[in-house]
Amino acid sequence: FRVINNQYFITINNDLNHYSFLITLLHELAHAFTFSKFKSKVLPHGVEWKNIYKSLIQSFLTEEVFPNDILSLLHQHMQSPKASSCSDIPLMKGLSKYDNFQYIFLEDIKLGSSFVFREKRIFIKMEKLRKRYKCKEIKTNNIYLFSPLAKVELYD
């Protein structure tokens, strides 16, 4: 969500499955409504945004809209919504089952395994720090931090 010249803009990735799309759209609409009501006087994911987001998504939390597995995860997520559904590991993994393509999450491969990220760079998975994994790019020996939910391919 962005405001440019008093116009609101929402952009959403075009590769989301329809459940992820709806959740993301409601998340971004909550930003638009929060900004419209409070301008920049509140935090982007503060209490005001959470309340608006919860009220927007509430009418969609039905079996007619979401399958039971996602519905259960969404009820848990909505107890205290995070800044991004991508930060909610169980929800993100549940939603990934409905993607048109299959991939592996970094957290699901063994330490020391090599993986390809974004079809071009090869890394070795190292230890987990607090929330992210330390990974070394093979070509440069540079160290990077990756989300456990980074979508990767195993490298042979």
Accessible surface in RSA format (square Angstrom, percent):
REM  Atomic radii and reference values for relative SASA: ProtOr
REM  Chains: A
REM  Algorithm: Lee & Richards
REM  Probe-radius: 1.40
REM  Slices: 20
REM RES _ NUM      All-atoms   Total-Side   Main-Chain    Non-polar    All polar
REM                ABS   REL    ABS   REL    ABS   REL    ABS   REL    ABS   REL
RES PHE A   1    61.54  30.8  18.63  11.5  42.91 111.7  18.77  11.4  42.76 122.4
RES ARG A   2   131.09  55.0 125.54  64.0   5.55  13.2  63.04  86.2  68.05  41.2
RES VAL A   3    52.15  34.3  21.95  19.9  30.20  72.8  21.95  19.1  30.20  81.9
RES ILE A   4    81.92  46.6  78.50  58.5   3.41   8.2  81.78  58.9   0.13   0.4
RES ASN A   5   136.64  94.2 105.15 101.6  31.49  75.8  34.67  83.4 101.97  98.6
RES ASN A   6   143.74  99.1 117.87 113.9  25.87  62.3  27.12  65.3 116.62 112.7
RES GLN A   7   111.81  62.5 108.16  79.0   3.66   8.7  29.41  62.6  82.40  62.5
RES TYR A   8    90.93  42.5  62.58  35.6  28.34  73.8  53.68  40.3  37.25  45.9
RES PHE A   9    81.32  40.7  77.07  47.7   4.25  11.1  79.97  48.5   1.35   3.9
RES ILE A  10    54.01  30.7  23.47  17.5  30.54  73.6  23.47  16.9  30.54  82.9
RES THR A  11    99.36  70.7  81.41  82.5  17.95  42.8  58.83  79.0  40.53  61.3
RES ILE A  12    43.58  24.8  11.40   8.5  32.17  77.5  16.20  11.7  27.38  74.3
RES ASN A  13   104.08  71.8  93.17  90.0  10.91  26.3  13.39  32.2  90.69  87.7
RES ASN A  14   154.86 106.8 115.20 111.3  39.66  95.5  44.51 107.1 110.35 106.7
RES ASP A  15    78.36  54.9  61.06  60.8  17.30  40.9  32.05  75.4  46.31  46.2
RES LEU A  16    57.62  32.1  35.30  25.3  22.32  56.1  36.67  25.8  20.94  56.4
RES ASN A  17     9.62   6.6   2.37   2.3   7.24  17.4   8.96  21.6   0.66   0.6
RES HIS A  18   127.96  69.9 118.13  82.1   9.83  25.1  93.61  96.5  34.35  40.0
RES TYR A  19    33.07  15.4  32.86  18.7   0.21   0.5   5.12   3.8  27.95  34.5
RES SER A  20    14.50  12.3  13.66  18.2   0.84   1.9   8.12  17.3   6.38   8.9
RES PHE A  21    90.19  45.1  90.19  55.9   0.00   0.0  90.19  54.7   0.00   0.0
RES LEU A  22    33.30  18.5  33.30  23.8   0.00   0.0  33.30  23.4   0.00   0.0
RES ILE A  23     1.97   1.1   1.97   1.5   0.00   0.0   1.97   1.4   0.00   0.0
RES THR A  24    36.17  25.7  33.59  34.1   2.59   6.2  25.24  33.9  10.93  16.5
RES LEU A  25    51.87  28.9  51.87  37.1   0.00   0.0  51.87  36.4   0.00   0.0
RES LEU A  26     7.51   4.2   7.51   5.4   0.00   0.0   7.51   5.3   0.00   0.0
RES HIS A  27    18.80  10.3  18.80  13.1   0.00   0.0   6.37   6.6  12.43  14.5
RES GLU A  28    27.04  15.5  27.04  20.5   0.00   0.0   1.11   2.1  25.93  21.2
RES LEU A  29    52.87  29.4  52.87  37.8   0.00   0.0  52.87  37.1   0.00   0.0
RES ALA A  30     0.00   0.0   0.00   0.0   0.00   0.0   0.00   0.0   0.00   0.0
RES HIS A  31    24.25  13.3  22.25  15.5   2.00   5.1   8.53   8.8  15.72  18.3
RES ALA A  32     6.91   6.4   6.84  10.6   0.07   0.2   6.89   9.7   0.02   0.1
RES PHE A  33    96.89  48.5  93.73  58.1   3.16   8.2  94.39  57.2   2.51   7.2
RES THR A  34     6.57   4.7   6.57   6.7   0.00   0.0   6.57   8.8   0.00   0.0
RES PHE A  35    50.58  25.3  48.66  30.1   1.93   5.0  50.23  30.5   0.35   1.0
RES SER A  36    58.14  49.1  43.78  58.4  14.35  33.1   7.83  16.7  50.30  70.5
RES LYS A  37   151.13  73.7 116.98  71.8  34.15  81.3  71.99  64.8  79.14  84.3
RES PHE A  38    56.51  28.3  51.70  32.0   4.81  12.5  56.44  34.2   0.07   0.2
RES LYS A  39   108.85  53.1 104.95  64.4   3.90   9.3  78.53  70.7  30.32  32.3
RES SER A  40    97.18  82.1  67.27  89.8  29.92  68.9  48.29 102.8  48.90  68.5
RES LYS A  41   180.53  88.1 143.63  88.1  36.91  87.9  96.85  87.2  83.68  89.1
RES VAL A  42    35.60  23.4  15.75  14.3  19.85  47.8  23.65  20.6  11.95  32.4
RES LEU A  43   132.42  73.7 129.02  92.3   3.40   8.5 129.55  91.0   2.87   7.7
RES PRO A  44    89.34  65.1  79.17  72.2  10.17  37.0  89.03  73.5   0.31   1.9
RES HIS A  45    59.37  32.5  48.30  33.6  11.08  28.3  39.30  40.5  20.07  23.4
RES GLY A  46    11.96  14.8   0.00   N/A  11.96  14.8  11.96  32.8   0.00   0.0
RES VAL A  47   104.25  68.6 101.59  92.0   2.65   6.4 101.97  88.6   2.28   6.2
RES GLU A  48    55.06  31.6  50.82  38.4   4.24  10.1  14.99  29.0  40.07  32.7
RES TRP A  49     0.00   0.0   0.00   0.0   0.00   0.0   0.00   0.0   0.00   0.0
RES LYS A  50    55.75  27.2  55.75  34.2   0.00   0.0  22.21  20.0  33.54  35.7
RES ASN A  51    84.29  58.1  77.34  74.7   6.95  16.7  25.63  61.7  58.66  56.7
RES ILE A  52    32.30  18.4  31.25  23.3   1.05   2.5  32.30  23.3   0.00   0.0
RES TYR A  53     1.37   0.6   1.37   0.8   0.00   0.0   0.33   0.2   1.04   1.3
RES LYS A  54    69.83  34.1  68.93  42.3   0.90   2.1  32.99  29.7  36.85  39.2
RES SER A  55    79.60  67.3  55.18  73.6  24.42  56.2  48.30 102.8  31.30  43.8
RES LEU A  56    41.08  22.9  35.52  25.4   5.56  14.0  38.64  27.1   2.44   6.6
RES ILE A  57     0.54   0.3   0.54   0.4   0.00   0.0   0.54   0.4   0.00   0.0
RES GLN A  58   110.44  61.8 104.66  76.5   5.78  13.8  43.45  92.5  66.99  50.8
RES SER A  59    88.05  74.4  62.26  83.1  25.79  59.4  57.03 121.4  31.03  43.5
RES PHE A  60    66.90  33.5  66.90  41.4   0.00   0.0  66.90  40.6   0.00   0.0
RES LEU A  61    18.33  10.2   2.55   1.8  15.78  39.7   2.55   1.8  15.78  42.5
RES THR A  62    48.44  34.5  44.22  44.8   4.22  10.1  46.36  62.3   2.08   3.1
RES GLU A  63   122.11  70.1  98.58  74.6  23.53  56.0  25.62  49.6  96.49  78.8
RES GLU A  64   156.29  89.7 116.78  88.3  39.51  94.1  69.47 134.4  86.82  70.9
RES VAL A  65    50.61  33.3  35.76  32.4  14.85  35.8  39.99  34.7  10.62  28.8
RES PHE A  66     1.11   0.6   0.00   0.0   1.11   2.9   1.03   0.6   0.08   0.2
RES PRO A  67    35.99  26.2  24.29  22.1  11.70  42.5  35.33  29.2   0.66   4.1
RES ASN A  68    96.73  66.7  87.76  84.8   8.97  21.6  32.76  78.8  63.97  61.8
RES ASP A  69    50.06  35.1  37.45  37.3  12.61  29.8  39.38  92.7  10.69  10.7
RES ILE A  70     0.00   0.0   0.00   0.0   0.00   0.0   0.00   0.0   0.00   0.0
RES LEU A  71    18.67  10.4  18.67  13.4   0.00   0.0  18.67  13.1   0.00   0.0
RES SER A  72    57.91  48.9  49.79  66.4   8.12  18.7  31.88  67.9  26.03  36.5
RES LEU A  73    34.18  19.0  32.56  23.3   1.62   4.1  32.57  22.9   1.61   4.3
RES LEU A  74     0.00   0.0   0.00   0.0   0.00   0.0   0.00   0.0   0.00   0.0
RES HIS A  75    81.57  44.6  80.40  55.9   1.16   3.0  53.74  55.4  27.83  32.4
RES GLN A  76   115.08  64.4 101.96  74.5  13.13  31.3  44.64  95.0  70.44  53.4
RES HIS A  77     7.34   4.0   2.34   1.6   4.99  12.8   4.36   4.5   2.98   3.5
RES MET A  78    16.04   8.3  12.27   8.1   3.78   9.0  12.41  10.6   3.63   4.8
RES GLN A  79   139.19  77.8 119.28  87.2  19.91  47.4  44.89  95.6  94.29  71.5
RES SER A  80    65.37  55.2  56.99  76.1   8.39  19.3  37.26  79.3  28.12  39.4
RES PRO A  81     1.21   0.9   0.00   0.0   1.21   4.4   0.00   0.0   1.21   7.5
RES LYS A  82    97.47  47.6  90.46  55.5   7.01  16.7  52.28  47.1  45.19  48.1
RES ALA A  83    49.23  45.3  39.31  60.7   9.92  22.6  39.31  55.4   9.92  26.3
RES SER A  84    39.85  33.7  37.72  50.3   2.13   4.9  29.13  62.0  10.72  15.0
RES SER A  85    19.75  16.7  15.75  21.0   4.00   9.2   2.13   4.5  17.61  24.7
RES CYS A  86    68.88  52.1  62.85  70.1   6.03  14.2  22.92  58.1  45.96  49.6
RES SER A  87    61.80  52.2  39.63  52.9  22.17  51.1  25.22  53.7  36.58  51.3
RES ASP A  88    16.08  11.3  15.24  15.2   0.84   2.0   1.68   3.9  14.40  14.4
RES ILE A  89    54.23  30.9  52.36  39.0   1.87   4.5  52.36  37.7   1.87   5.1
RES PRO A  90    76.52  55.8  67.81  61.8   8.72  31.7  74.34  61.4   2.18  13.5
RES LEU A  91     0.41   0.2   0.26   0.2   0.16   0.4   0.26   0.2   0.16   0.4
RES MET A  92    30.45  15.8  30.04  19.9   0.41   1.0  22.93  19.5   7.52  10.0
RES LYS A  93    60.32  29.4  57.74  35.4   2.58   6.1  35.41  31.9  24.91  26.5
RES GLY A  94     3.33   4.1   0.00   N/A   3.33   4.1   2.63   7.2   0.70   1.6
RES LEU A  95     4.53   2.5   4.51   3.2   0.02   0.1   4.53   3.2   0.00   0.0
RES SER A  96    16.37  13.8  12.32  16.4   4.05   9.3   3.84   8.2  12.53  17.6
RES LYS A  97   133.47  65.1 107.63  66.0  25.84  61.5  76.71  69.0  56.76  60.5
RES TYR A  98    73.97  34.5  58.32  33.2  15.65  40.7  48.30  36.3  25.67  31.6
RES ASP A  99    21.74  15.2  10.54  10.5  11.20  26.5   1.38   3.2  20.36  20.3
RES ASN A 100   148.13 102.1 108.09 104.5  40.03  96.4  30.72  73.9 117.40 113.5
RES PHE A 101    85.91  43.0  79.73  49.4   6.18  16.1  85.91  52.1   0.00   0.0
RES GLN A 102   142.10  79.5 111.43  81.4  30.67  73.0  65.35 139.1  76.75  58.2
RES TYR A 103    47.91  22.4  18.30  10.4  29.61  77.0  26.14  19.6  21.77  26.8
RES ILE A 104    60.74  34.6  57.17  42.6   3.57   8.6  60.74  43.7   0.00   0.0
RES PHE A 105    11.41   5.7  11.06   6.8   0.35   0.9  11.06   6.7   0.35   1.0
RES LEU A 106     0.00   0.0   0.00   0.0   0.00   0.0   0.00   0.0   0.00   0.0
RES GLU A 107    46.27  26.6  27.83  21.1  18.43  43.9   6.22  12.0  40.05  32.7
RES ASP A 108    80.99  56.7  45.86  45.6  35.13  83.1  23.39  55.0  57.60  57.4
RES ILE A 109    12.59   7.2   3.85   2.9   8.74  21.1   8.84   6.4   3.75  10.2
RES LYS A 110   168.65  82.3 159.18  97.7   9.47  22.5 109.77  98.8  58.87  62.7
RES LEU A 111   113.09  63.0  88.63  63.4  24.46  61.5  88.85  62.4  24.23  65.2
RES GLY A 112    53.37  65.8   0.00   N/A  53.37  65.8  30.06  82.5  23.31  52.2
RES SER A 113    27.66  23.4  18.44  24.6   9.22  21.2  12.56  26.7  15.10  21.2
RES SER A 114    29.38  24.8  23.83  31.8   5.55  12.8   4.84  10.3  24.54  34.4
RES PHE A 115     0.00   0.0   0.00   0.0   0.00   0.0   0.00   0.0   0.00   0.0
RES VAL A 116    23.78  15.6  22.48  20.4   1.30   3.1  22.48  19.5   1.30   3.5
RES PHE A 117    35.48  17.7  35.45  22.0   0.02   0.1  35.45  21.5   0.02   0.1
RES ARG A 118   175.75  73.8 152.57  77.8  23.19  55.2  53.54  73.2 122.21  74.1
RES GLU A 119   151.14  86.8 121.80  92.1  29.34  69.9  38.07  73.6 113.07  92.3
RES LYS A 120   153.14  74.7 121.97  74.8  31.17  74.2  71.91  64.7  81.23  86.5
RES ARG A 121    88.29  37.1  85.43  43.6   2.86   6.8  31.12  42.5  57.18  34.7
RES ILE A 122    46.48  26.4  42.59  31.7   3.89   9.4  42.59  30.7   3.89  10.6
RES PHE A 123     2.19   1.1   2.19   1.4   0.00   0.0   2.19   1.3   0.00   0.0
RES ILE A 124    50.57  28.8  50.57  37.7   0.00   0.0  50.57  36.4   0.00   0.0
RES LYS A 125     6.14   3.0   5.20   3.2   0.94   2.2   0.00   0.0   6.14   6.5
RES MET A 126    55.02  28.5  48.46  32.1   6.57  15.6  54.92  46.7   0.10   0.1
RES GLU A 127    76.26  43.8  74.04  56.0   2.22   5.3  42.66  82.5  33.60  27.4
RES LYS A 128    92.20  45.0  71.37  43.8  20.84  49.6  33.73  30.4  58.48  62.3
RES LEU A 129    87.60  48.8  65.16  46.6  22.44  56.4  72.35  50.8  15.25  41.0
RES ARG A 130   216.06  90.7 190.43  97.1  25.63  61.0  82.67 113.0 133.39  80.8
RES LYS A 131   157.35  76.8 152.18  93.4   5.17  12.3  96.99  87.3  60.36  64.3
RES ARG A 132   115.64  48.6 115.06  58.7   0.59   1.4  22.19  30.3  93.46  56.6
RES TYR A 133    23.30  10.9  23.30  13.3   0.00   0.0   3.39   2.6  19.91  24.5
RES LYS A 134    55.71  27.2  55.71  34.2   0.00   0.0  11.85  10.7  43.87  46.7
RES CYS A 135     0.00   0.0   0.00   0.0   0.00   0.0   0.00   0.0   0.00   0.0
RES LYS A 136    66.76  32.6  66.76  41.0   0.00   0.0  15.71  14.1  51.05  54.4
RES GLU A 137    10.19   5.9  10.19   7.7   0.00   0.0   0.24   0.5   9.96   8.1
RES ILE A 138    77.55  44.1  64.19  47.8  13.36  32.2  65.77  47.4  11.77  32.0
RES LYS A 139   187.53  91.5 150.82  92.5  36.71  87.4 102.08  91.9  85.45  91.0
RES THR A 140    66.94  47.6  41.59  42.2  25.34  60.4  49.29  66.2  17.65  26.7
RES ASN A 141   100.48  69.3  86.67  83.8  13.81  33.2  20.37  49.0  80.11  77.4
RES ASN A 142    73.69  50.8  69.30  67.0   4.39  10.6  12.83  30.9  60.86  58.8
RES ILE A 143    81.91  46.6  54.70  40.7  27.21  65.6  54.70  39.4  27.21  73.9
RES TYR A 144    78.48  36.6  73.96  42.1   4.52  11.8  61.24  46.0  17.24  21.3
RES LEU A 145    98.16  54.7  71.66  51.3  26.51  66.6  71.66  50.3  26.51  71.3
RES PHE A 146    16.69   8.3  14.07   8.7   2.61   6.8  16.69  10.1   0.00   0.0
RES SER A 147    37.69  31.8  34.62  46.2   3.07   7.1  24.83  52.9  12.86  18.0
RES PRO A 148    11.67   8.5  11.67  10.6   0.00   0.0  11.67   9.6   0.00   0.0
RES LEU A 149    12.04   6.7   6.40   4.6   5.64  14.2   7.06   5.0   4.98  13.4
RES ALA A 150    14.27  13.1   4.82   7.4   9.45  21.5  14.22  20.0   0.04   0.1
RES LYS A 151    79.23  38.7  66.78  41.0  12.45  29.6  38.92  35.0  40.30  42.9
RES VAL A 152     3.49   2.3   0.00   0.0   3.49   8.4   2.97   2.6   0.51   1.4
RES GLU A 153    94.39  54.2  92.10  69.7   2.29   5.4  36.35  70.3  58.03  47.4
RES LEU A 154    94.90  52.9  74.25  53.1  20.66  51.9  74.25  52.1  20.66  55.6
RES TYR A 155   106.34  49.6  90.45  51.5  15.90  41.4  50.46  37.9  55.88  68.9
RES ASP A 156   171.37 120.0 115.41 114.9  55.95 132.3  69.10 162.6 102.27 102.0
END  Absolute sums over single chains surface
CHAIN  1 A    10012.2       8325.2       1687.0       5528.8       4483.4
END  Absolute sums over all chains
TOTAL         10012.2       8325.2       1687.0       5528.8       4483.4
